Amino acid sequence: MKKYLANLFGYFLFTSLFYIIFIIISGLFLPGFARKNLIYTLGGNGFLHTRLREVKELDSIDLLILGSSRAYRGFDVRLFDSINIKTFNLGSSNQTPIQTYLLLERYINNLHPKIIIFEVNPDIFSNEGIESTIDVLSNDKIDLKALRMVLDINNIKLYNTFIYSVFLDITGYKKEYIEPSSSGFDEYIANGYVKSNITVFEDKKMSPYSCDLLDDQFHSFQKILLLIKSMKIKLFLIQSPITTKTYHGCAQNKLFDLNMKNLALTLILIRYYH
């Protein structure tokens, strides 16, 4: 029996090591179309690498902004700075409450914000968070908090990205990376805001879709509220203004608004606007 268990352990160790080496080699040498279950997005679409490099240099701010691209594209930090409100936008592409909680855990004690604006909408609560997790793993440090996030979502792409990110952290690849300040129509503005230089907007009608709230996302959302409340920080939950067609695209949007309003009424220091 002991020999069997020893052989089983040896086999498990060998296959695990082989798998790790395979993931690293795939990330280094295979093109994206040949490794669909390994996605690494250093820089990404929302300048997260630059944003996280900046946030590490701050020690105290007045206002912290959280959320998805609606946050980092919708709240211009320059407007707050112009009235002497020191602001940082910690939004990221498709950021769901699972990633928001991780980023808060890492940086809220250094930032010490007096007020937090958290952009919430039903889309982020109905999203598993795979894309946003890959974004965070690719552009921030890898630690036990990151591993916990990956285990919570439990997706093969995230395990592979985690392994590859650990390797790149060890080799110092991320430290050498310099992200461009512009990409396509987008331009990064200091302190987390992304300015879009598109001047023409087409308001397309959206087909109705379901955006039911996921239990895992709501659980992380509750942890966010408790963390912020424990630090006695005033919190504003805001669904950014969107076109009427976009708003009615999600069948549950009105119900989401009602739930957020009721939640805000039951908790001190929290307000909801839409």
N, C-alpha and C positions, 0 to 999 in steps of 0.2 A: 504493500500500500504506500509506504514511504517513497519507494522508488518511482511508483506511478505518479505521485504528487510532485516529486522532484522533476520528472520528465515533463509533466504538464506545465509546471512553472517555467522550466527552461524553454519550452515551446512558445509559451505566452510571451516571455521576455524577448525571444528571437523575433517573433512575428511583429511585436510592438516596435522593436528597434528598426526592423526592415521597413515597416510602414512609415515611421518618422523620416527615415532617410529618403524614401520614395517621395513623400510630400515635399521635402526640401528640394530635391532634384527637380521635381515637377515645377515648383515655383520659380526656380532659377532658370530653367532651360526650355520649358514648354510654353508655346503661345497660349493666349487666353482660351481660344476655342477648343484646345485639346485638354484643358483642365477645368471643366465647368463646375466641379465640386471644390475647387480651390480658387477663391477670389481674394485678391489683395489690392486695396485701393489707397495707396499712399497719396495723400493730397485729396483724392476723391473729387466730388462735384461741388462741395460746399466750403472748401478752404479750411477743413477741420484741423489739418496739421498746423497751419499758421495760427488759428484761433487758440489751440491748446498750448502752443509755444508761448503765446502772449499771456494766457491766463496764469501760467506758472510764475510770471514776473510781477503779478499784482499782490498786494497785501491787504487792501481795504477799498471797498467801493460803496456807493450809495444804492445802486440799482443793478440787479442781476436779471437777465432775460433768459428764459428756458423754452425749449420746444423744437419743432421741426423747421423746415425751410420757411414756413409762414412766419416763424419768429425771426430768424436771422436775415430774412429778406424784407420783413414787414416793419421792424422796429429799428429806425435809424438812430444809432447811438449819438450821432452828431447833434441831433435836436435836443437831447437831454444834456449833453455836455455844454451846449450853448447857454443853458440856464444853470450851470454849475452843479449838475447832478452827474457824478462820476458813474459811468455805466459800462457794463460789459455784457455782450450777447453770447451766451454759451449754447445757442441752438446748433443743430446739425441736421443733415438731410434725413428725412423720415424718422427723426428721433421719437421713440416711443417712451412711455414711462419707465420701462426697464432700463434703458440707457440713461434717461434723465436722472434716475436714482443713483446710478453708478457715478455719473459726473458730479452730482451734488455731494456724495460721500467723499469724493476725492478733493474737491476744491472749495466747498462752502466754508470750512474753518479758516482758510487763508483769506477768502474774499470778504467775509463778515458783512454781507449786504444788509442794508436797513429795510429794503423792499425787494420783493421778487415778483416779476411778471412771468407767468407760466402760460404760454399759448397752448390751449387745449382744443381739440376737435375730434369728432367721432372717428375720423380716418386713422388717427394714431392709436386709438384704443382697439381698433379692429385689425391692426397690423401685427404680425408675429414679431417683427423687429429684426429680421435677419439682415436686411440691407444696412440698417443703422448700426447693428452690432459689428458687422464687417468693417464699417467706416471707423468705429471707435477702436477696434482691435488693430486696424492698419495704421492709425495715427496717434494713438496714445500708448502709455506704458502697459506692459503685460504683468499682471499680478494676480493674487488670489481673488480679488474682487472681479477681475475680468473673467477668470475661470468660473466663478460662481454664475456670472451672467450667461456664459456659454452653456453651462449645465442646465440652467433654468429653461433656456429655449430649446436645447437638445436637438441640434440640426447638424448633419454631417459637414456641411460647408463651413460652419462655425468652428468645429473641431479642427478641420484642416487649416483654416486661416489662423487659428490660435497657435497651432504647432509651428507654422511658417513664421508667424510674428515673433514667437519666442526666439527662433533662430536668428531673425534679423535684428532683434534687440541685443542678443549676445554679440553679434558681429559689429554692432554699432552703425548699421546701415541707416537707420532713421535719423541719427544725429547728423549725418552728412547731407541729408536731403534738404534742399532749399526750394520751397514752393513758389511758383510764379505768383505775382500779385493780381493777375488777370487771366481769364480763360473764356474765350468766346465773347459773349455779350456781358459777362460778369466781371466785376471789379471788387477786390477785397478792400474794405475800409477798416482802419485800425479799430480794435476793441470789438471785433466780431461781426460787423455788419457787412452784407454783400449787396452791392449796388448793381442793378441790371440796367444796361444801356439800350434795351429794346424800347423803341418809341411807338410801335404799333401793336395794339391788342385786339384780338378777335374773340368775342364772347360767344363761344360755341355751346350749343345745347348739349347737356350730358345725359346719357341714358341712366335711368334710375339703377342704383346698386345698393346692396345691403352692407351696412357697416356696424354689425353687432359688436358690442363691447366684449373683449376677451377677458376671462377671469384672471389670467396671469398679469395682464396689463393693469387691470383695476387693482389687483393686490399691490403691485409696485406703486401705483398712484396713491394708495392709502399710506404706504410707507413714506412717500415723499411728503404728504401732508403732515404726518406725525413728526417727521424730522424738522420740517420748517416751523411747525407749531412749537416744538420743544425748544427752539432757539428764539422764540418770540419775534419772528420776522413777519412783517405784514405781507400777505400774499394776495395777488390779484390773478384770478383765473380769467383768461380772455380768449374768446374765439375771434380771430382776426376777421375783419370785414372781407367778405368774398362776394362775388356776383350772385344774384338771385338764382340763376341757373345752376351754379355750382352748389349753392346751399341746398337746393331741393334735389340735387343728384343723390345725396345720401338719404335713404328713406327714413332713417332714425334720427335725423338732425334735430327736429323739434323736441323729441323725447330726450335727447342728449342735453339740450339746453335746460329743460325742466329739471333733469337730474342734477346738473351742475348747480343750478340755482338753489335747489333744496339742500344740497350738500353744503354750500356756502353759508346757508342760514343756520346750520347746526354747528358750525365750527367758528371759533373766535378768530379774528384777524384775517378772515378770508372773504373776498368779494368775487362775484362772477359777472362778466360783461360779455355781450355778443352783439 
